[in-house]
């Protein structure tokens, strides 16, 4: 993943071509992460960081966010991705 992102940040390819290259890698990573988590005990969870940013870069860089958005739009479609972003942005209720 970091190689594809690094190539994009270095100007070697367009946003669309980088997203198309990154999508199958992202999907494979997500698949194996899901398969491994399905063995977890009920009531447990873990957060897995996806290594997107190459060395010397930060995930907070706007172009990395733009690339991730393009990958997600390819994966689930623009309308569904916008719905997902609104859902993620909702305030969470804290259980008492």
Phi and psi restraints in degrees (range 20) as a CNS / XPLOR table:
assign (resid 1 and name C) (resid 2 and name N)
       (resid 2 and name CA) (resid 2 and name C) 1.0 -63.0 20.0 2
assign (resid 2 and name N) (resid 2 and name CA)
       (resid 2 and name C) (resid 3 and name N) 1.0 -31.6 20.0 2
assign (resid 2 and name C) (resid 3 and name N)
       (resid 3 and name CA) (resid 3 and name C) 1.0 -66.0 20.0 2
assign (resid 3 and name N) (resid 3 and name CA)
       (resid 3 and name C) (resid 4 and name N) 1.0 -45.6 20.0 2
assign (resid 3 and name C) (resid 4 and name N)
       (resid 4 and name CA) (resid 4 and name C) 1.0 -62.9 20.0 2
assign (resid 4 and name N) (resid 4 and name CA)
       (resid 4 and name C) (resid 5 and name N) 1.0 -45.9 20.0 2
assign (resid 4 and name C) (resid 5 and name N)
       (resid 5 and name CA) (resid 5 and name C) 1.0 -63.0 20.0 2
assign (resid 5 and name N) (resid 5 and name CA)
       (resid 5 and name C) (resid 6 and name N) 1.0 -43.5 20.0 2
assign (resid 5 and name C) (resid 6 and name N)
       (resid 6 and name CA) (resid 6 and name C) 1.0 -60.6 20.0 2
assign (resid 6 and name N) (resid 6 and name CA)
       (resid 6 and name C) (resid 7 and name N) 1.0 -42.4 20.0 2
assign (resid 6 and name C) (resid 7 and name N)
       (resid 7 and name CA) (resid 7 and name C) 1.0 -60.5 20.0 2
assign (resid 7 and name N) (resid 7 and name CA)
       (resid 7 and name C) (resid 8 and name N) 1.0 -44.0 20.0 2
assign (resid 7 and name C) (resid 8 and name N)
       (resid 8 and name CA) (resid 8 and name C) 1.0 -62.5 20.0 2
assign (resid 8 and name N) (resid 8 and name CA)
       (resid 8 and name C) (resid 9 and name N) 1.0 -46.0 20.0 2
assign (resid 8 and name C) (resid 9 and name N)
       (resid 9 and name CA) (resid 9 and name C) 1.0 -64.2 20.0 2
assign (resid 9 and name N) (resid 9 and name CA)
       (resid 9 and name C) (resid 10 and name N) 1.0 -29.1 20.0 2
assign (resid 9 and name C) (resid 10 and name N)
       (resid 10 and name CA) (resid 10 and name C) 1.0 -84.1 20.0 2
assign (resid 10 and name N) (resid 10 and name CA)
       (resid 10 and name C) (resid 11 and name N) 1.0 0.7 20.0 2
assign (resid 10 and name C) (resid 11 and name N)
       (resid 11 and name CA) (resid 11 and name C) 1.0 85.9 20.0 2
assign (resid 11 and name N) (resid 11 and name CA)
       (resid 11 and name C) (resid 12 and name N) 1.0 12.9 20.0 2
assign (resid 11 and name C) (resid 12 and name N)
       (resid 12 and name CA) (resid 12 and name C) 1.0 -93.7 20.0 2
assign (resid 12 and name N) (resid 12 and name CA)
       (resid 12 and name C) (resid 13 and name N) 1.0 79.2 20.0 2
assign (resid 12 and name C) (resid 13 and name N)
       (resid 13 and name CA) (resid 13 and name C) 1.0 118.2 20.0 2
assign (resid 13 and name N) (resid 13 and name CA)
       (resid 13 and name C) (resid 14 and name N) 1.0 157.5 20.0 2
assign (resid 13 and name C) (resid 14 and name N)
       (resid 14 and name CA) (resid 14 and name C) 1.0 -83.4 20.0 2
assign (resid 14 and name N) (resid 14 and name CA)
       (resid 14 and name C) (resid 15 and name N) 1.0 169.6 20.0 2
assign (resid 14 and name C) (resid 15 and name N)
       (resid 15 and name CA) (resid 15 and name C) 1.0 -59.1 20.0 2
assign (resid 15 and name N) (resid 15 and name CA)
       (resid 15 and name C) (resid 16 and name N) 1.0 -46.9 20.0 2
assign (resid 15 and name C) (resid 16 and name N)
       (resid 16 and name CA) (resid 16 and name C) 1.0 -62.7 20.0 2
assign (resid 16 and name N) (resid 16 and name CA)
       (resid 16 and name C) (resid 17 and name N) 1.0 -42.3 20.0 2
assign (resid 16 and name C) (resid 17 and name N)
       (resid 17 and name CA) (resid 17 and name C) 1.0 -70.1 20.0 2
assign (resid 17 and name N) (resid 17 and name CA)
       (resid 17 and name C) (resid 18 and name N) 1.0 -36.5 20.0 2
assign (resid 17 and name C) (resid 18 and name N)
       (resid 18 and name CA) (resid 18 and name C) 1.0 -65.8 20.0 2
assign (resid 18 and name N) (resid 18 and name CA)
       (resid 18 and name C) (resid 19 and name N) 1.0 -41.3 20.0 2
assign (resid 18 and name C) (resid 19 and name N)
       (resid 19 and name CA) (resid 19 and name C) 1.0 -63.8 20.0 2
assign (resid 19 and name N) (resid 19 and name CA)
       (resid 19 and name C) (resid 20 and name N) 1.0 -41.6 20.0 2
assign (resid 19 and name C) (resid 20 and name N)
       (resid 20 and name CA) (resid 20 and name C) 1.0 -65.1 20.0 2
assign (resid 20 and name N) (resid 20 and name CA)
       (resid 20 and name C) (resid 21 and name N) 1.0 -36.8 20.0 2
assign (resid 20 and name C) (resid 21 and name N)
       (resid 21 and name CA) (resid 21 and name C) 1.0 -70.5 20.0 2
assign (resid 21 and name N) (resid 21 and name CA)
       (resid 21 and name C) (resid 22 and name N) 1.0 -35.9 20.0 2
assign (resid 21 and name C) (resid 22 and name N)
       (resid 22 and name CA) (resid 22 and name C) 1.0 -79.9 20.0 2
assign (resid 22 and name N) (resid 22 and name CA)
       (resid 22 and name C) (resid 23 and name N) 1.0 -29.6 20.0 2
assign (resid 22 and name C) (resid 23 and name N)
       (resid 23 and name CA) (resid 23 and name C) 1.0 -55.7 20.0 2
assign (resid 23 and name N) (resid 23 and name CA)
       (resid 23 and name C) (resid 24 and name N) 1.0 -50.4 20.0 2
assign (resid 23 and name C) (resid 24 and name N)
       (resid 24 and name CA) (resid 24 and name C) 1.0 -65.2 20.0 2
assign (resid 24 and name N) (resid 24 and name CA)
       (resid 24 and name C) (resid 25 and name N) 1.0 -31.1 20.0 2
assign (resid 24 and name C) (resid 25 and name N)
       (resid 25 and name CA) (resid 25 and name C) 1.0 -68.4 20.0 2
assign (resid 25 and name N) (resid 25 and name CA)
       (resid 25 and name C) (resid 26 and name N) 1.0 -45.6 20.0 2
assign (resid 25 and name C) (resid 26 and name N)
       (resid 26 and name CA) (resid 26 and name C) 1.0 -60.9 20.0 2
assign (resid 26 and name N) (resid 26 and name CA)
       (resid 26 and name C) (resid 27 and name N) 1.0 -45.1 20.0 2
assign (resid 26 and name C) (resid 27 and name N)
       (resid 27 and name CA) (resid 27 and name C) 1.0 -63.7 20.0 2
assign (resid 27 and name N) (resid 27 and name CA)
       (resid 27 and name C) (resid 28 and name N) 1.0 -40.1 20.0 2
assign (resid 27 and name C) (resid 28 and name N)
       (resid 28 and name CA) (resid 28 and name C) 1.0 -64.8 20.0 2
assign (resid 28 and name N) (resid 28 and name CA)
       (resid 28 and name C) (resid 29 and name N) 1.0 -43.0 20.0 2
assign (resid 28 and name C) (resid 29 and name N)
       (resid 29 and name CA) (resid 29 and name C) 1.0 -61.8 20.0 2
assign (resid 29 and name N) (resid 29 and name CA)
       (resid 29 and name C) (resid 30 and name N) 1.0 -45.5 20.0 2
assign (resid 29 and name C) (resid 30 and name N)
       (resid 30 and name CA) (resid 30 and name C) 1.0 -63.7 20.0 2
assign (resid 30 and name N) (resid 30 and name CA)
       (resid 30 and name C) (resid 31 and name N) 1.0 -40.0 20.0 2
assign (resid 30 and name C) (resid 31 and name N)
       (resid 31 and name CA) (resid 31 and name C) 1.0 -61.5 20.0 2
assign (resid 31 and name N) (resid 31 and name CA)
       (resid 31 and name C) (resid 32 and name N) 1.0 -50.1 20.0 2
assign (resid 31 and name C) (resid 32 and name N)
       (resid 32 and name CA) (resid 32 and name C) 1.0 -68.4 20.0 2
assign (resid 32 and name N) (resid 32 and name CA)
       (resid 32 and name C) (resid 33 and name N) 1.0 -34.3 20.0 2
assign (resid 32 and name C) (resid 33 and name N)
       (resid 33 and name CA) (resid 33 and name C) 1.0 -63.3 20.0 2
assign (resid 33 and name N) (resid 33 and name CA)
       (resid 33 and name C) (resid 34 and name N) 1.0 -43.2 20.0 2
assign (resid 33 and name C) (resid 34 and name N)
       (resid 34 and name CA) (resid 34 and name C) 1.0 -63.8 20.0 2
assign (resid 34 and name N) (resid 34 and name CA)
       (resid 34 and name C) (resid 35 and name N) 1.0 -45.2 20.0 2
assign (resid 34 and name C) (resid 35 and name N)
       (resid 35 and name CA) (resid 35 and name C) 1.0 -61.3 20.0 2
assign (resid 35 and name N) (resid 35 and name CA)
       (resid 35 and name C) (resid 36 and name N) 1.0 -41.0 20.0 2
assign (resid 35 and name C) (resid 36 and name N)
       (resid 36 and name CA) (resid 36 and name C) 1.0 -68.3 20.0 2
assign (resid 36 and name N) (resid 36 and name CA)
       (resid 36 and name C) (resid 37 and name N) 1.0 -37.8 20.0 2
assign (resid 36 and name C) (resid 37 and name N)
       (resid 37 and name CA) (resid 37 and name C) 1.0 -72.7 20.0 2
assign (resid 37 and name N) (resid 37 and name CA)
       (resid 37 and name C) (resid 38 and name N) 1.0 -20.9 20.0 2
assign (resid 37 and name C) (resid 38 and name N)
       (resid 38 and name CA) (resid 38 and name C) 1.0 -69.1 20.0 2
assign (resid 38 and name N) (resid 38 and name CA)
       (resid 38 and name C) (resid 39 and name N) 1.0 -13.8 20.0 2
assign (resid 38 and name C) (resid 39 and name N)
       (resid 39 and name CA) (resid 39 and name C) 1.0 -88.2 20.0 2
assign (resid 39 and name N) (resid 39 and name CA)
       (resid 39 and name C) (resid 40 and name N) 1.0 -3.7 20.0 2
assign (resid 39 and name C) (resid 40 and name N)
       (resid 40 and name CA) (resid 40 and name C) 1.0 -71.1 20.0 2
assign (resid 40 and name N) (resid 40 and name CA)
       (resid 40 and name C) (resid 41 and name N) 1.0 154.8 20.0 2
assign (resid 40 and name C) (resid 41 and name N)
       (resid 41 and name CA) (resid 41 and name C) 1.0 -71.2 20.0 2
assign (resid 41 and name N) (resid 41 and name CA)
       (resid 41 and name C) (resid 42 and name N) 1.0 146.8 20.0 2
assign (resid 41 and name C) (resid 42 and name N)
       (resid 42 and name CA) (resid 42 and name C) 1.0 -56.7 20.0 2
assign (resid 42 and name N) (resid 42 and name CA)
       (resid 42 and name C) (resid 43 and name N) 1.0 141.3 20.0 2
assign (resid 42 and name C) (resid 43 and name N)
       (resid 43 and name CA) (resid 43 and name C) 1.0 84.6 20.0 2
assign (resid 43 and name N) (resid 43 and name CA)
       (resid 43 and name C) (resid 44 and name N) 1.0 3.8 20.0 2
assign (resid 43 and name C) (resid 44 and name N)
       (resid 44 and name CA) (resid 44 and name C) 1.0 -111.1 20.0 2
assign (resid 44 and name N) (resid 44 and name CA)
       (resid 44 and name C) (resid 45 and name N) 1.0 156.9 20.0 2
assign (resid 44 and name C) (resid 45 and name N)
       (resid 45 and name CA) (resid 45 and name C) 1.0 -152.0 20.0 2
assign (resid 45 and name N) (resid 45 and name CA)
       (resid 45 and name C) (resid 46 and name N) 1.0 160.4 20.0 2
assign (resid 45 and name C) (resid 46 and name N)
       (resid 46 and name CA) (resid 46 and name C) 1.0 -145.5 20.0 2
assign (resid 46 and name N) (resid 46 and name CA)
       (resid 46 and name C) (resid 47 and name N) 1.0 154.1 20.0 2
assign (resid 46 and name C) (resid 47 and name N)
       (resid 47 and name CA) (resid 47 and name C) 1.0 -109.5 20.0 2
assign (resid 47 and name N) (resid 47 and name CA)
       (resid 47 and name C) (resid 48 and name N) 1.0 131.7 20.0 2
assign (resid 47 and name C) (resid 48 and name N)
       (resid 48 and name CA) (resid 48 and name C) 1.0 -116.7 20.0 2
assign (resid 48 and name N) (resid 48 and name CA)
       (resid 48 and name C) (resid 49 and name N) 1.0 124.2 20.0 2
assign (resid 48 and name C) (resid 49 and name N)
       (resid 49 and name CA) (resid 49 and name C) 1.0 -83.2 20.0 2
assign (resid 49 and name N) (resid 49 and name CA)
       (resid 49 and name C) (resid 50 and name N) 1.0 132.2 20.0 2
assign (resid 49 and name C) (resid 50 and name N)
       (resid 50 and name CA) (resid 50 and name C) 1.0 -91.1 20.0 2
assign (resid 50 and name N) (resid 50 and name CA)
       (resid 50 and name C) (resid 51 and name N) 1.0 122.0 20.0 2
assign (resid 50 and name C) (resid 51 and name N)
       (resid 51 and name CA) (resid 51 and name C) 1.0 -75.1 20.0 2
assign (resid 51 and name N) (resid 51 and name CA)
       (resid 51 and name C) (resid 52 and name N) 1.0 82.7 20.0 2
assign (resid 51 and name C) (resid 52 and name N)
       (resid 52 and name CA) (resid 52 and name C) 1.0 -89.6 20.0 2
assign (resid 52 and name N) (resid 52 and name CA)
       (resid 52 and name C) (resid 53 and name N) 1.0 -42.3 20.0 2
assign (resid 52 and name C) (resid 53 and name N)
       (resid 53 and name CA) (resid 53 and name C) 1.0 -79.7 20.0 2
assign (resid 53 and name N) (resid 53 and name CA)
       (resid 53 and name C) (resid 54 and name N) 1.0 124.1 20.0 2
assign (resid 53 and name C) (resid 54 and name N)
       (resid 54 and name CA) (resid 54 and name C) 1.0 -70.6 20.0 2
assign (resid 54 and name N) (resid 54 and name CA)
       (resid 54 and name C) (resid 55 and name N) 1.0 163.8 20.0 2
assign (resid 54 and name C) (resid 55 and name N)
       (resid 55 and name CA) (resid 55 and name C) 1.0 -52.4 20.0 2
assign (resid 55 and name N) (resid 55 and name CA)
       (resid 55 and name C) (resid 56 and name N) 1.0 134.1 20.0 2
assign (resid 55 and name C) (resid 56 and name N)
       (resid 56 and name CA) (resid 56 and name C) 1.0 89.4 20.0 2
assign (resid 56 and name N) (resid 56 and name CA)
       (resid 56 and name C) (resid 57 and name N) 1.0 0.0 20.0 2
assign (resid 56 and name C) (resid 57 and name N)
       (resid 57 and name CA) (resid 57 and name C) 1.0 -124.3 20.0 2
assign (resid 57 and name N) (resid 57 and name CA)
       (resid 57 and name C) (resid 58 and name N) 1.0 158.9 20.0 2
assign (resid 57 and name C) (resid 58 and name N)
       (resid 58 and name CA) (resid 58 and name C) 1.0 -116.8 20.0 2
assign (resid 58 and name N) (resid 58 and name CA)
       (resid 58 and name C) (resid 59 and name N) 1.0 144.8 20.0 2
assign (resid 58 and name C) (resid 59 and name N)
       (resid 59 and name CA) (resid 59 and name C) 1.0 -60.9 20.0 2
assign (resid 59 and name N) (resid 59 and name CA)
       (resid 59 and name C) (resid 60 and name N) 1.0 -18.6 20.0 2
assign (resid 59 and name C) (resid 60 and name N)
       (resid 60 and name CA) (resid 60 and name C) 1.0 -80.3 20.0 2
assign (resid 60 and name N) (resid 60 and name CA)
       (resid 60 and name C) (resid 61 and name N) 1.0 -3.0 20.0 2
assign (resid 60 and name C) (resid 61 and name N)
       (resid 61 and name CA) (resid 61 and name C) 1.0 -66.6 20.0 2
assign (resid 61 and name N) (resid 61 and name CA)
       (resid 61 and name C) (resid 62 and name N) 1.0 131.9 20.0 2
assign (resid 61 and name C) (resid 62 and name N)
       (resid 62 and name CA) (resid 62 and name C) 1.0 -56.9 20.0 2
assign (resid 62 and name N) (resid 62 and name CA)
       (resid 62 and name C) (resid 63 and name N) 1.0 -34.5 20.0 2
assign (resid 62 and name C) (resid 63 and name N)
       (resid 63 and name CA) (resid 63 and name C) 1.0 -70.8 20.0 2
assign (resid 63 and name N) (resid 63 and name CA)
       (resid 63 and name C) (resid 64 and name N) 1.0 -29.5 20.0 2
assign (resid 63 and name C) (resid 64 and name N)
       (resid 64 and name CA) (resid 64 and name C) 1.0 -70.7 20.0 2
assign (resid 64 and name N) (resid 64 and name CA)
       (resid 64 and name C) (resid 65 and name N) 1.0 -41.5 20.0 2
assign (resid 64 and name C) (resid 65 and name N)
       (resid 65 and name CA) (resid 65 and name C) 1.0 -62.1 20.0 2
assign (resid 65 and name N) (resid 65 and name CA)
       (resid 65 and name C) (resid 66 and name N) 1.0 -41.4 20.0 2
assign (resid 65 and name C) (resid 66 and name N)
       (resid 66 and name CA) (resid 66 and name C) 1.0 -61.4 20.0 2
assign (resid 66 and name N) (resid 66 and name CA)
       (resid 66 and name C) (resid 67 and name N) 1.0 -41.2 20.0 2
assign (resid 66 and name C) (resid 67 and name N)
       (resid 67 and name CA) (resid 67 and name C) 1.0 -67.0 20.0 2
assign (resid 67 and name N) (resid 67 and name CA)
       (resid 67 and name C) (resid 68 and name N) 1.0 -43.9 20.0 2
assign (resid 67 and name C) (resid 68 and name N)
       (resid 68 and name CA) (resid 68 and name C) 1.0 -61.6 20.0 2
assign (resid 68 and name N) (resid 68 and name CA)
       (resid 68 and name C) (resid 69 and name N) 1.0 -42.1 20.0 2
assign (resid 68 and name C) (resid 69 and name N)
       (resid 69 and name CA) (resid 69 and name C) 1.0 -59.1 20.0 2
assign (resid 69 and name N) (resid 69 and name CA)
       (resid 69 and name C) (resid 70 and name N) 1.0 -42.7 20.0 2
assign (resid 69 and name C) (resid 70 and name N)
       (resid 70 and name CA) (resid 70 and name C) 1.0 -64.6 20.0 2
assign (resid 70 and name N) (resid 70 and name CA)
       (resid 70 and name C) (resid 71 and name N) 1.0 -39.3 20.0 2
assign (resid 70 and name C) (resid 71 and name N)
       (resid 71 and name CA) (resid 71 and name C) 1.0 -63.4 20.0 2
assign (resid 71 and name N) (resid 71 and name CA)
       (resid 71 and name C) (resid 72 and name N) 1.0 -46.3 20.0 2
assign (resid 71 and name C) (resid 72 and name N)
       (resid 72 and name CA) (resid 72 and name C) 1.0 -65.6 20.0 2
assign (resid 72 and name N) (resid 72 and name CA)
       (resid 72 and name C) (resid 73 and name N) 1.0 -37.0 20.0 2
assign (resid 72 and name C) (resid 73 and name N)
       (resid 73 and name CA) (resid 73 and name C) 1.0 -65.6 20.0 2
assign (resid 73 and name N) (resid 73 and name CA)
       (resid 73 and name C) (resid 74 and name N) 1.0 -37.6 20.0 2
assign (resid 73 and name C) (resid 74 and name N)
       (resid 74 and name CA) (resid 74 and name C) 1.0 -65.6 20.0 2
assign (resid 74 and name N) (resid 74 and name CA)
       (resid 74 and name C) (resid 75 and name N) 1.0 -38.4 20.0 2
assign (resid 74 and name C) (resid 75 and name N)
       (resid 75 and name CA) (resid 75 and name C) 1.0 -73.2 20.0 2
assign (resid 75 and name N) (resid 75 and name CA)
       (resid 75 and name C) (resid 76 and name N) 1.0 -49.7 20.0 2
assign (resid 75 and name C) (resid 76 and name N)
       (resid 76 and name CA) (resid 76 and name C) 1.0 -115.6 20.0 2
assign (resid 76 and name N) (resid 76 and name CA)
       (resid 76 and name C) (resid 77 and name N) 1.0 -5.2 20.0 2
assign (resid 76 and name C) (resid 77 and name N)
       (resid 77 and name CA) (resid 77 and name C) 1.0 91.7 20.0 2
assign (resid 77 and name N) (resid 77 and name CA)
       (resid 77 and name C) (resid 78 and name N) 1.0 152.8 20.0 2
assign (resid 77 and name C) (resid 78 and name N)
       (resid 78 and name CA) (resid 78 and name C) 1.0 -62.4 20.0 2
assign (resid 78 and name N) (resid 78 and name CA)
       (resid 78 and name C) (resid 79 and name N) 1.0 -46.0 20.0 2
assign (resid 78 and name C) (resid 79 and name N)
       (resid 79 and name CA) (resid 79 and name C) 1.0 -63.6 20.0 2
assign (resid 79 and name N) (resid 79 and name CA)
       (resid 79 and name C) (resid 80 and name N) 1.0 -46.9 20.0 2
assign (resid 79 and name C) (resid 80 and name N)
       (resid 80 and name CA) (resid 80 and name C) 1.0 -64.8 20.0 2
assign (resid 80 and name N) (resid 80 and name CA)
       (resid 80 and name C) (resid 81 and name N) 1.0 -39.7 20.0 2
assign (resid 80 and name C) (resid 81 and name N)
       (resid 81 and name CA) (resid 81 and name C) 1.0 -65.1 20.0 2
assign (resid 81 and name N) (resid 81 and name CA)
       (resid 81 and name C) (resid 82 and name N) 1.0 -40.1 20.0 2
assign (resid 81 and name C) (resid 82 and name N)
       (resid 82 and name CA) (resid 82 and name C) 1.0 -62.5 20.0 2
assign (resid 82 and name N) (resid 82 and name CA)
       (resid 82 and name C) (resid 83 and name N) 1.0 -39.7 20.0 2
assign (resid 82 and name C) (resid 83 and name N)
       (resid 83 and name CA) (resid 83 and name C) 1.0 -61.8 20.0 2
assign (resid 83 and name N) (resid 83 and name CA)
       (resid 83 and name C) (resid 84 and name N) 1.0 -44.7 20.0 2
assign (resid 83 and name C) (resid 84 and name N)
       (resid 84 and name CA) (resid 84 and name C) 1.0 -61.1 20.0 2
assign (resid 84 and name N) (resid 84 and name CA)
       (resid 84 and name C) (resid 85 and name N) 1.0 -43.0 20.0 2
assign (resid 84 and name C) (resid 85 and name N)
       (resid 85 and name CA) (resid 85 and name C) 1.0 -63.6 20.0 2
assign (resid 85 and name N) (resid 85 and name CA)
       (resid 85 and name C) (resid 86 and name N) 1.0 -40.0 20.0 2
assign (resid 85 and name C) (resid 86 and name N)
       (resid 86 and name CA) (resid 86 and name C) 1.0 -63.8 20.0 2
assign (resid 86 and name N) (resid 86 and name CA)
       (resid 86 and name C) (resid 87 and name N) 1.0 -40.4 20.0 2
assign (resid 86 and name C) (resid 87 and name N)
       (resid 87 and name CA) (resid 87 and name C) 1.0 -62.8 20.0 2
assign (resid 87 and name N) (resid 87 and name CA)
       (resid 87 and name C) (resid 88 and name N) 1.0 -45.6 20.0 2
assign (resid 87 and name C) (resid 88 and name N)
       (resid 88 and name CA) (resid 88 and name C) 1.0 -64.5 20.0 2
assign (resid 88 and name N) (resid 88 and name CA)
       (resid 88 and name C) (resid 89 and name N) 1.0 -29.5 20.0 2
assign (resid 88 and name C) (resid 89 and name N)
       (resid 89 and name CA) (resid 89 and name C) 1.0 -82.2 20.0 2
assign (resid 89 and name N) (resid 89 and name CA)
       (resid 89 and name C) (resid 90 and name N) 1.0 -11.4 20.0 2
assign (resid 89 and name C) (resid 90 and name N)
       (resid 90 and name CA) (resid 90 and name C) 1.0 -63.5 20.0 2
assign (resid 90 and name N) (resid 90 and name CA)
       (resid 90 and name C) (resid 91 and name N) 1.0 143.5 20.0 2
assign (resid 90 and name C) (resid 91 and name N)
       (resid 91 and name CA) (resid 91 and name C) 1.0 -63.9 20.0 2
assign (resid 91 and name N) (resid 91 and name CA)
       (resid 91 and name C) (resid 92 and name N) 1.0 141.6 20.0 2
assign (resid 91 and name C) (resid 92 and name N)
       (resid 92 and name CA) (resid 92 and name C) 1.0 -95.8 20.0 2
assign (resid 92 and name N) (resid 92 and name CA)
       (resid 92 and name C) (resid 93 and name N) 1.0 140.1 20.0 2
assign (resid 92 and name C) (resid 93 and name N)
       (resid 93 and name CA) (resid 93 and name C) 1.0 -80.9 20.0 2
assign (resid 93 and name N) (resid 93 and name CA)
       (resid 93 and name C) (resid 94 and name N) 1.0 132.1 20.0 2
assign (resid 93 and name C) (resid 94 and name N)
       (resid 94 and name CA) (resid 94 and name C) 1.0 -90.1 20.0 2
assign (resid 94 and name N) (resid 94 and name CA)
       (resid 94 and name C) (resid 95 and name N) 1.0 127.4 20.0 2
assign (resid 94 and name C) (resid 95 and name N)
       (resid 95 and name CA) (resid 95 and name C) 1.0 -71.9 20.0 2
assign (resid 95 and name N) (resid 95 and name CA)
       (resid 95 and name C) (resid 96 and name N) 1.0 144.7 20.0 2
